[in-house]
Amino acid sequence: MIWGEILPLITRAQAGDREAFGELVQRFHPAVYAVAIARLRDANEAAELTQEVFIHAMQKIAQLRDPHCFVGWLRQITVRMAINRVTRKAPVQGTEPEVLQNAPDAEAGPLDTLIQGENRTAIMDGLERLKPLDRDTLVAFYIKGRTLKQMAREFETPVGTIKRRLHVARNRLRDAMEPPSRRKKVLV
């Protein structure tokens, strides 16, 4: 590279001469691409980045104070843009088609609505089989959304007792919801 030829090209490019800038692109393209490929380790990404670097350099070349610093300035633009590309772009991850086919829909479909309705009915039937205290405890916490402190005031019972009642009531609900053939047989 002969600086006697490069410096006038840089000066003309700073003055807005597109042909001079085109000549700079031809001369420095391999160097910019080499820095880009070293940073990105992907030929396609490096080629895209090289184009972006020269577009950016063309827009900002008038801001270059010393034409002797052109090579370092161009290298810094390349490095900075490569770092930005790596940090801002999440890695692309592929997956097998079977995984996507088994992914749930964002919205509930008719089958989901039907299953939710059946589950709700089964829970309500199970709640009806419980003693009033167990049913009231579960309804207050899970359906009405009461906190443990609110329930303690409502039931006039310590929070620890409410926790125990919830635990016992959940177990009783689970047992009440099992089919009759699988229920635990209580020995009297």
N, C-alpha and C positions, 0 to 999 in steps of 0.2 A: 504494500500500500504506500503510495507516494503522497506525503502530506501537502506537497506543492499542488497536487491536483484536487485533494479532498477539501482543503480550506476554502478555496473559491466556491466549490459546490455548496458547502455549508452556508457561506455568506449569501449566495444567491438564493438558496432555499429559505433562509430567514427573511429575505426580501419578498418571498412569495412565488419564486420560480418553481413550478411543479416539475419541470423536466429535470432540474438540478436535484430535487428531492427524489425523483424516480431513479436517478443515477446513484444516489446514496443508498436507496433501498436495494438496488442490485448489488452494490459492493458489500453492504453490511448484513444482508439477509442470512448468509451462512452463519455468521457469528451470533446473531440474535437467535436463530433457530437452535444453535448448539447450546446456548444458555437455557433456552426454554425446554429442550429435551432433557437436559441434565436436571432441571428442577421438577419437571412434570412426569418424566419417564413414560410418556405416551406420545407417539408420533402424531396422531391426529390432533390431540390437545396442543402439542407444541406448534403445529402448523397454524392452528387457529390463533394461538397466542401471538405468534410472530406477526400475523396480519394486524391484530389489535394493537400491538406495540407500535408498528409503523403508522397506523392511523393516529394513535395518540401523539406520537412524535411529530407528525406533520402538523397537528393542531397546536402543539406547544413549542415548536422549534424557535419561534420568535422570542420566547422567554429565555433561551439559552444565551447567557452573557458572554461566555468565552468559547469561540469555535474550537479551540484546542481541546476542550473538555467534552466534545461531542461523543466520543467512543464510551467514556465512563458514564455520561449522562444516559446514553441509549442502553447501556448495560443495566444501570440502576432501574430504569423504567421496566425493562424486561424482568428483572428479579422481583421487583415490587408487584407487578401484575401477575407473575407466576404464583407468588405467595398468596395474593388475594384470591386467585382462582382455586388454589388448593384448599384454603380455609373456608371459603364461602360455598364451595360446591361439595355436597355430601356424596360419598361414594355410592355408585349405582350397584344395587344388589339384585341379582336375578333370583328367580325361584321356579320351582317345577309347576307346570300347569295344574297338577292335582291339588296343590296347596291352595291355589287361587279358587278352584272350583269348590273346595270345602270351606272357604271363608264365609262367615255369616254376612247377610245383607245388612246394610246400614239401617233399613227400616224393617219393622216386623211384617212378615207376610201373613197370609190367611192361616197357615198352619201354626205359626207362632202364636197368633191371637187365640186360636182354638185351644192350644196347649195351655196358655196362660189362664184361659177361662176355666179349663178343667182343673188345673192346679188350685185356682182360687176357690172353686167349689169344694174340692177335697179338703182344703184347709178350713173352710167355714164349717163343713160337716164334722171335721175333727174337733174344732173348737166347741161345737154343740155337745160333744160327748164328754167334755171336761167338766169338772166341778166349777161352780161360779167364780171362786177365788182365782183358780188357775186361768180361766177364760178372761176375767177382768184384767189380770196382770199382763197377759200376752197382748190383749187388745190395746191396753193403755200404752204399752211400750212400742209395739210393732205397727199398729194401725193408726193410733192417734198421735204417735211420735213424741210421747212424753219423755222427759229426762228422768233419771233415777231420783233426783232430788224432788222433782214435781210429784213423782209417784209416791215417794216417802211421805210428803205432806198430804197427798190425796188419801192414801191408805192409812195414814197416821202410824207409820212403821219406820224403823231405821233403814237406811240405805242398804246395809249389809243383808237385811232380811229380804228386801226387794230383789237383790241380786240372787239370793238363794231361791226365792219363789220363781224368778224367771228361769233359772236353770232347771228346777224341778218341773215347771210347767212345760218347758220345751221338750223335755224327755217324755212327759205324759202325752203331749200332742203327737210326738213321733210314734209312740205306741198306739195311740188311738187311730192314727192314719194308716197303720199297717192292715193288710187284708186279714180277715178273721182267721184264715188258715195259718198265718205266720205270727199271730199275736202270742205273747208270752202267756203261758197258762199259770195262773196264780193259784197256789196251793192254800187252801183255807185250813 
